[in-house]
Protein backbone atom coordinates (compact mmCIF):
# COMPACT_ATOMS: atom_id res chain seq x y z
CA UNK A 1 0.00 0.00 0.00
CA UNK A 2 2.81 2.42 0.86
CA UNK A 3 4.46 1.64 -2.46
CA UNK A 4 1.20 2.37 -4.30
CA UNK A 5 0.89 5.69 -2.47
CA UNK A 6 4.46 6.66 -3.46
CA UNK A 7 3.84 5.69 -7.11
CA UNK A 8 0.56 7.65 -7.09
CA UNK A 9 2.29 10.75 -5.72
CA UNK A 10 4.73 10.90 -8.62
CA UNK A 11 2.13 10.11 -11.31
CA UNK A 12 0.75 12.97 -13.37
CA UNK A 13 -3.01 13.69 -12.89
CA UNK A 14 -4.04 12.16 -16.24
CA UNK A 15 -2.32 8.85 -15.49
CA UNK A 16 -3.67 8.87 -11.97
CA UNK A 17 -7.19 9.49 -13.28
CA UNK A 18 -6.90 6.61 -15.75
CA UNK A 19 -5.71 4.30 -12.97
CA UNK A 20 -8.57 5.29 -10.64
CA UNK A 21 -11.08 5.07 -13.47
CA UNK A 22 -9.97 1.51 -14.22
CA UNK A 23 -10.22 0.55 -10.55
CA UNK A 24 -13.71 2.06 -10.36
CA UNK A 25 -14.78 0.22 -13.52
CA UNK A 26 -13.75 -3.19 -12.17
CA UNK A 27 -15.18 -2.38 -8.73
CA UNK A 28 -18.60 -1.76 -10.27
CA UNK A 29 -18.85 -5.07 -12.10
CA UNK A 30 -21.80 -7.20 -11.02
CA UNK A 31 -22.72 -7.19 -7.33
CA UNK A 32 -19.47 -5.40 -6.49
CA UNK A 33 -21.21 -2.17 -7.48
CA UNK A 34 -22.95 -2.00 -4.10
CA UNK A 35 -20.01 -3.06 -1.95
CA UNK A 36 -20.03 -0.55 0.95
CA UNK A 37 -16.31 -1.14 1.55
CA UNK A 38 -15.55 0.71 -1.70
CA UNK A 39 -17.37 3.91 -0.70
CA UNK A 40 -14.22 5.59 0.64
CA UNK A 41 -12.46 4.92 -2.66
CA UNK A 42 -15.34 6.40 -4.71
CA UNK A 43 -15.35 9.51 -2.51
CA UNK A 44 -11.57 9.91 -2.84
CA UNK A 45 -11.98 9.45 -6.62
CA UNK A 46 -14.75 12.09 -6.73
CA UNK A 47 -12.59 14.60 -4.84
CA UNK A 48 -9.74 13.93 -7.29
CA UNK A 49 -12.11 14.66 -10.19
CA UNK A 50 -13.22 17.89 -8.52
CA UNK A 51 -9.65 19.02 -7.90
CA UNK A 52 -8.30 18.23 -11.36
CA UNK A 53 -11.35 18.79 -13.57
CA UNK A 54 -11.95 15.16 -14.62
CA UNK A 55 -15.30 13.34 -14.73
CA UNK A 56 -16.53 9.78 -14.26
CA UNK A 57 -20.32 9.86 -14.13
CA UNK A 58 -20.79 6.14 -13.46
CA UNK A 59 -18.54 6.13 -10.39
CA UNK A 60 -20.12 9.32 -9.02
CA UNK A 61 -23.63 7.98 -9.53
CA UNK A 62 -22.55 4.85 -7.69
CA UNK A 63 -21.86 6.92 -4.55
CA UNK A 64 -25.51 7.98 -4.55
CA UNK A 65 -26.66 4.40 -5.12
CA UNK A 66 -24.61 3.24 -2.13
CA UNK A 67 -26.24 5.93 0.03
CA UNK A 68 -29.62 4.87 -1.33
CA UNK A 69 -29.24 1.12 -0.74
CA UNK A 70 -27.12 1.31 2.43
CA UNK A 71 -28.57 4.23 4.45
CA UNK A 72 -26.29 3.32 7.37
CA UNK A 73 -23.38 4.65 5.25
CA UNK A 74 -24.87 8.15 5.34
CA UNK A 75 -23.05 10.46 7.77
CA UNK A 76 -23.20 14.16 8.50
CA UNK A 77 -20.64 14.87 5.77
CA UNK A 78 -22.47 12.76 3.15
CA UNK A 79 -24.59 15.67 1.97
CA UNK A 80 -21.38 17.57 1.11
CA UNK A 81 -20.38 14.66 -1.13
CA UNK A 82 -23.86 14.69 -2.69
CA UNK A 83 -23.45 18.38 -3.54
CA UNK A 84 -20.17 17.67 -5.36
CA UNK A 85 -21.75 14.81 -7.33
CA UNK A 86 -24.72 17.00 -8.33
CA UNK A 87 -22.60 19.94 -9.46
CA UNK A 88 -20.25 17.70 -11.45
CA UNK A 89 -23.32 16.13 -13.12
CA UNK A 90 -24.79 19.57 -13.84
CA UNK A 91 -21.61 20.46 -15.68
CA UNK A 92 -22.51 17.78 -18.25
CA UNK A 93 -25.55 19.60 -19.62
CA UNK A 94 -27.19 19.03 -22.11
CA UNK A 95 -26.55 15.38 -21.10
CA UNK A 96 -29.01 13.95 -18.56
CA UNK A 97 -26.47 13.10 -15.82
CA UNK A 98 -28.03 15.58 -13.38
CA UNK A 99 -31.50 14.04 -13.72
CA UNK A 100 -30.14 10.54 -13.05
CA UNK A 101 -28.22 11.70 -9.97
CA UNK A 102 -31.11 13.75 -8.62
CA UNK A 103 -33.38 10.67 -8.84
CA UNK A 104 -31.19 8.74 -6.35
CA UNK A 105 -31.55 11.24 -3.48
CA UNK A 106 -33.43 10.65 -0.25
CA UNK A 107 -36.01 13.23 0.83
CA UNK A 108 -33.64 14.53 3.52
CA UNK A 109 -31.00 15.22 0.89
CA UNK A 110 -33.53 16.87 -1.44
CA UNK A 111 -34.69 19.13 1.42
CA UNK A 112 -31.14 20.30 2.19
CA UNK A 113 -30.77 24.05 1.56
CA UNK A 114 -27.73 23.80 -0.73
CA UNK A 115 -29.31 20.92 -2.68
CA UNK A 116 -32.30 23.21 -3.27
CA UNK A 117 -29.94 25.94 -4.46
CA UNK A 118 -28.26 23.49 -6.89
CA UNK A 119 -31.74 22.51 -8.13
CA UNK A 120 -32.54 26.18 -8.65
CA UNK A 121 -29.33 26.69 -10.63
CA UNK A 122 -30.10 23.61 -12.77
CA UNK A 123 -33.59 24.96 -13.51
CA UNK A 124 -32.21 28.38 -14.46
CA UNK A 125 -29.85 26.75 -16.96
CA UNK A 126 -32.46 24.38 -18.37
CA UNK A 127 -35.01 27.20 -18.77
CA UNK A 128 -32.42 29.52 -20.34
CA UNK A 129 -32.59 32.20 -17.63
CA UNK A 130 -28.91 32.83 -18.10
CA UNK A 131 -28.59 36.36 -16.67
CA UNK A 132 -30.27 35.24 -13.44
CA UNK A 133 -28.11 32.10 -13.40
CA UNK A 134 -24.89 34.16 -13.37
CA UNK A 135 -26.17 36.31 -10.49
CA UNK A 136 -27.23 33.29 -8.40
CA UNK A 137 -24.00 31.27 -8.74
CA UNK A 138 -21.90 34.24 -7.62
CA UNK A 139 -23.72 34.11 -4.27
CA UNK A 140 -22.59 30.51 -3.62
CA UNK A 141 -18.90 29.72 -3.11
CA UNK A 142 -19.28 26.05 -4.12
CA UNK A 143 -20.10 26.97 -7.74
CA UNK A 144 -17.35 29.54 -8.17
CA UNK A 145 -14.75 27.26 -6.53
CA UNK A 146 -15.60 24.23 -8.67
CA UNK A 147 -12.87 23.69 -11.28
CA UNK A 148 -14.36 24.16 -14.75
CA UNK A 149 -17.91 25.02 -13.63
CA UNK A 150 -18.04 28.48 -15.23
CA UNK A 151 -16.49 27.16 -18.46
CA UNK A 152 -18.95 24.22 -18.60
CA UNK A 153 -21.94 26.50 -18.00
CA UNK A 154 -20.74 28.88 -20.70
CA UNK A 155 -20.23 25.99 -23.14
CA UNK A 156 -23.84 24.85 -22.53
CA UNK A 157 -25.11 28.42 -22.95
CA UNK A 158 -23.21 28.74 -26.25
CA UNK A 159 -24.80 25.45 -27.38
CA UNK A 160 -28.29 26.81 -26.59
CA UNK A 161 -27.57 30.17 -28.25
CA UNK A 162 -26.45 28.45 -31.44
CA UNK A 163 -29.63 26.31 -31.49
CA UNK A 164 -31.88 29.31 -30.85
CA UNK A 165 -30.48 32.29 -32.74
CA UNK A 166 -28.78 33.28 -35.96
CA UNK A 167 -27.90 36.83 -34.97
CA UNK A 168 -27.65 38.21 -31.42
CA UNK A 169 -27.09 41.77 -30.25
CA UNK A 170 -23.58 42.02 -28.79
CA UNK A 171 -24.79 43.51 -25.46
CA UNK A 172 -27.43 40.80 -25.03
CA UNK A 173 -24.89 38.08 -25.86
CA UNK A 174 -22.50 39.45 -23.25
CA UNK A 175 -25.28 39.29 -20.63
CA UNK A 176 -25.99 35.65 -21.49
CA UNK A 177 -22.32 34.64 -21.42
CA UNK A 178 -21.81 36.01 -17.92
CA UNK A 179 -18.86 37.88 -16.44
CA UNK A 180 -15.88 38.03 -18.80
CA UNK A 181 -12.56 39.62 -17.89
CA UNK A 182 -12.46 41.97 -20.88
CA UNK A 183 -13.33 42.38 -24.56
CA UNK A 184 -10.43 40.11 -25.51
CA UNK A 185 -11.97 37.21 -23.59
CA UNK A 186 -15.35 37.93 -25.20
CA UNK A 187 -13.75 37.88 -28.67
CA UNK A 188 -12.00 34.63 -27.80
CA UNK A 189 -15.37 33.01 -26.97
CA UNK A 190 -16.72 34.24 -30.32
CA UNK A 191 -13.70 32.82 -32.17
CA UNK A 192 -13.84 29.46 -30.34
CA UNK A 193 -17.47 29.03 -31.43
CA UNK A 194 -16.78 30.12 -35.03
CA UNK A 195 -19.13 33.09 -34.59
CA UNK A 196 -18.64 36.44 -36.28
CA UNK A 197 -18.98 39.98 -34.95
CA UNK A 198 -20.72 42.27 -37.44
CA UNK A 199 -21.06 45.80 -36.07
CA UNK A 200 -23.22 45.59 -32.92
CA UNK A 201 -24.47 42.06 -33.53
CA UNK A 202 -22.91 38.63 -33.56
CA UNK A 203 -23.71 35.98 -36.14
CA UNK A 204 -24.03 32.71 -34.16
CA UNK A 205 -25.59 30.47 -36.80
CA UNK A 206 -23.80 28.04 -39.10
CA UNK A 207 -21.46 29.43 -41.73
CA UNK A 208 -23.63 28.12 -44.60
CA UNK A 209 -26.56 30.12 -43.17
CA UNK A 210 -24.40 33.25 -43.23
CA UNK A 211 -23.62 32.66 -46.93
CA UNK A 212 -27.37 32.27 -47.60
CA UNK A 213 -28.09 35.49 -45.69
CA UNK A 214 -25.57 37.43 -47.77
CA UNK A 215 -26.96 35.98 -51.03
CA UNK A 216 -30.47 37.09 -50.07
CA UNK A 217 -29.47 40.75 -49.59
C-alpha positions as a printed Julia matrix, in Angstrom:
217×3 Matrix{Float64}:
   0.0    0.0     0.0
   2.81   2.42    0.86
   4.46   1.64   -2.46
   1.2    2.37   -4.3
   0.89   5.69   -2.47
   4.46   6.66   -3.46
   3.84   5.69   -7.11
   0.56   7.65   -7.09
   2.29  10.75   -5.72
   4.73  10.9    -8.62
   2.13  10.11  -11.31
   0.75  12.97  -13.37
  -3.01  13.69  -12.89
  -4.04  12.16  -16.24
  -2.32   8.85  -15.49
  -3.67   8.87  -11.97
  -7.19   9.49  -13.28
  -6.9    6.61  -15.75
  -5.71   4.3   -12.97
  -8.57   5.29  -10.64
 -11.08   5.07  -13.47
  -9.97   1.51  -14.22
 -10.22   0.55  -10.55
 -13.71   2.06  -10.36
 -14.78   0.22  -13.52
 -13.75  -3.19  -12.17
 -15.18  -2.38   -8.73
 -18.6   -1.76  -10.27
 -18.85  -5.07  -12.1
 -21.8   -7.2   -11.02
 -22.72  -7.19   -7.33
 -19.47  -5.4    -6.49
 -21.21  -2.17   -7.48
 -22.95  -2.0    -4.1
 -20.01  -3.06   -1.95
 -20.03  -0.55    0.95
 -16.31  -1.14    1.55
 -15.55   0.71   -1.7
 -17.37   3.91   -0.7
 -14.22   5.59    0.64
 -12.46   4.92   -2.66
 -15.34   6.4    -4.71
 -15.35   9.51   -2.51
 -11.57   9.91   -2.84
 -11.98   9.45   -6.62
 -14.75  12.09   -6.73
 -12.59  14.6    -4.84
  -9.74  13.93   -7.29
 -12.11  14.66  -10.19
 -13.22  17.89   -8.52
  -9.65  19.02   -7.9
  -8.3   18.23  -11.36
 -11.35  18.79  -13.57
 -11.95  15.16  -14.62
 -15.3   13.34  -14.73
 -16.53   9.78  -14.26
 -20.32   9.86  -14.13
 -20.79   6.14  -13.46
 -18.54   6.13  -10.39
 -20.12   9.32   -9.02
 -23.63   7.98   -9.53
 -22.55   4.85   -7.69
 -21.86   6.92   -4.55
 -25.51   7.98   -4.55
 -26.66   4.4    -5.12
 -24.61   3.24   -2.13
 -26.24   5.93    0.03
 -29.62   4.87   -1.33
 -29.24   1.12   -0.74
 -27.12   1.31    2.43
 -28.57   4.23    4.45
 -26.29   3.32    7.37
 -23.38   4.65    5.25
 -24.87   8.15    5.34
 -23.05  10.46    7.77
 -23.2   14.16    8.5
 -20.64  14.87    5.77
 -22.47  12.76    3.15
 -24.59  15.67    1.97
 -21.38  17.57    1.11
 -20.38  14.66   -1.13
 -23.86  14.69   -2.69
 -23.45  18.38   -3.54
 -20.17  17.67   -5.36
 -21.75  14.81   -7.33
 -24.72  17.0    -8.33
 -22.6   19.94   -9.46
 -20.25  17.7   -11.45
 -23.32  16.13  -13.12
 -24.79  19.57  -13.84
 -21.61  20.46  -15.68
 -22.51  17.78  -18.25
 -25.55  19.6   -19.62
 -27.19  19.03  -22.11
 -26.55  15.38  -21.1
 -29.01  13.95  -18.56
 -26.47  13.1   -15.82
 -28.03  15.58  -13.38
 -31.5   14.04  -13.72
 -30.14  10.54  -13.05
 -28.22  11.7    -9.97
 -31.11  13.75   -8.62
 -33.38  10.67   -8.84
 -31.19   8.74   -6.35
 -31.55  11.24   -3.48
 -33.43  10.65   -0.25
 -36.01  13.23    0.83
 -33.64  14.53    3.52
 -31.0   15.22    0.89
 -33.53  16.87   -1.44
 -34.69  19.13    1.42
 -31.14  20.3     2.19
 -30.77  24.05    1.56
 -27.73  23.8    -0.73
 -29.31  20.92   -2.68
 -32.3   23.21   -3.27
 -29.94  25.94   -4.46
 -28.26  23.49   -6.89
 -31.74  22.51   -8.13
 -32.54  26.18   -8.65
 -29.33  26.69  -10.63
 -30.1   23.61  -12.77
 -33.59  24.96  -13.51
 -32.21  28.38  -14.46
 -29.85  26.75  -16.96
 -32.46  24.38  -18.37
 -35.01  27.2   -18.77
 -32.42  29.52  -20.34
 -32.59  32.2   -17.63
 -28.91  32.83  -18.1
 -28.59  36.36  -16.67
 -30.27  35.24  -13.44
 -28.11  32.1   -13.4
 -24.89  34.16  -13.37
 -26.17  36.31  -10.49
 -27.23  33.29   -8.4
 -24.0   31.27   -8.74
 -21.9   34.24   -7.62
 -23.72  34.11   -4.27
 -22.59  30.51   -3.62
 -18.9   29.72   -3.11
 -19.28  26.05   -4.12
 -20.1   26.97   -7.74
 -17.35  29.54   -8.17
 -14.75  27.26   -6.53
 -15.6   24.23   -8.67
 -12.87  23.69  -11.28
 -14.36  24.16  -14.75
 -17.91  25.02  -13.63
 -18.04  28.48  -15.23
 -16.49  27.16  -18.46
 -18.95  24.22  -18.6
 -21.94  26.5   -18.0
 -20.74  28.88  -20.7
 -20.23  25.99  -23.14
 -23.84  24.85  -22.53
 -25.11  28.42  -22.95
 -23.21  28.74  -26.25
 -24.8   25.45  -27.38
 -28.29  26.81  -26.59
 -27.57  30.17  -28.25
 -26.45  28.45  -31.44
 -29.63  26.31  -31.49
 -31.88  29.31  -30.85
 -30.48  32.29  -32.74
 -28.78  33.28  -35.96
 -27.9   36.83  -34.97
 -27.65  38.21  -31.42
 -27.09  41.77  -30.25
 -23.58  42.02  -28.79
 -24.79  43.51  -25.46
 -27.43  40.8   -25.03
 -24.89  38.08  -25.86
 -22.5   39.45  -23.25
 -25.28  39.29  -20.63
 -25.99  35.65  -21.49
 -22.32  34.64  -21.42
 -21.81  36.01  -17.92
 -18.86  37.88  -16.44
 -15.88  38.03  -18.8
 -12.56  39.62  -17.89
 -12.46  41.97  -20.88
 -13.33  42.38  -24.56
 -10.43  40.11  -25.51
 -11.97  37.21  -23.59
 -15.35  37.93  -25.2
 -13.75  37.88  -28.67
 -12.0   34.63  -27.8
 -15.37  33.01  -26.97
 -16.72  34.24  -30.32
 -13.7   32.82  -32.17
 -13.84  29.46  -30.34
 -17.47  29.03  -31.43
 -16.78  30.12  -35.03
 -19.13  33.09  -34.59
 -18.64  36.44  -36.28
 -18.98  39.98  -34.95
 -20.72  42.27  -37.44
 -21.06  45.8   -36.07
 -23.22  45.59  -32.92
 -24.47  42.06  -33.53
 -22.91  38.63  -33.56
 -23.71  35.98  -36.14
 -24.03  32.71  -34.16
 -25.59  30.47  -36.8
 -23.8   28.04  -39.1
 -21.46  29.43  -41.73
 -23.63  28.12  -44.6
 -26.56  30.12  -43.17
 -24.4   33.25  -43.23
 -23.62  32.66  -46.93
 -27.37  32.27  -47.6
 -28.09  35.49  -45.69
 -25.57  37.43  -47.77
 -26.96  35.98  -51.03
 -30.47  37.09  -50.07
 -29.47  40.75  -49.59
